[in-house]
Amino acid sequence: MMGKLLQMVENTDEVELGCDEAFDLLDEYVEAEARGDDVARLLPLVKRHLDKCRDCHEEYEALLRIIKAKN
């Protein structure tokens, strides 16, 4: 338990987005990625959140599949 807590603290950035904030920007993030934009540079907080949050990452993957299917 303590080891997991310490790992969470170590992986915490000074500024982070919560799930609601990341979700609000997810469509913009996915559309930019589909265009080939450097989303890590344009929306780094969203990228970091998606790297850490499995639930949001699954939403991202689903939205990306939809966008790619339309093209």
N, C-alpha and C positions, 0 to 999 in steps of 0.2 A: 504494500500500500504506500509506504513512504517513498520507495524507489520510484513508483509511478508519479507521485506528486512532484518529486524533484525533477523528473524528466519533463513534466508539463511546464514547470517554472523555467527550466532551461530553454525550452522551445518557444517561450513567450517573447514576442517582440514588444518594443516600447509602444508602438501604435499598431493596433490590429482592428480588423473588421469583425463584427459579429455575423452570425448567419443571416439575419434580416438585412443587414447592410450589403453583404456580399450578394445575396439573392436579388436585391434591387438593381445591382449593376451587372448581373449575370448575362442578360440579353445583349447588352452593349459589349461585354467581354467576348462572348461567343461570336458575335457578328464581326468584331475586329479581328479575331483569330481566323475566321473563315476568309476574310479579305487578305490575310497574310501579314497583318500588322504585328508588331512586336508587343504582344499584350503584357509581357513581363515588365517592359519599360513603361507602357502606357497606363496600366492598371496594376501596379506591383502589389498593392494590398489585397486585391481580389486573388491574384495568383498565389500569394502566400497563404491566404485562407483556404483556397481549394487544395493546396498541397497538404494542409493539415486536417481538413474536415472531410471525412468520408461521405457524409450525407450530402453536403453541397457539391462535392466532386461528382457524385452520381447524378445529381440534377444537371450539372454542367455537361457531362457526357451525353445524357439524353437530349438536351437542347442542341448540342453540337451535331448529333446524328440527324436530328430533324432539319437543321440548317443545311447540312451537306446533302440530304436527300432531295431538297428543293432545288439544288444547283445542278 
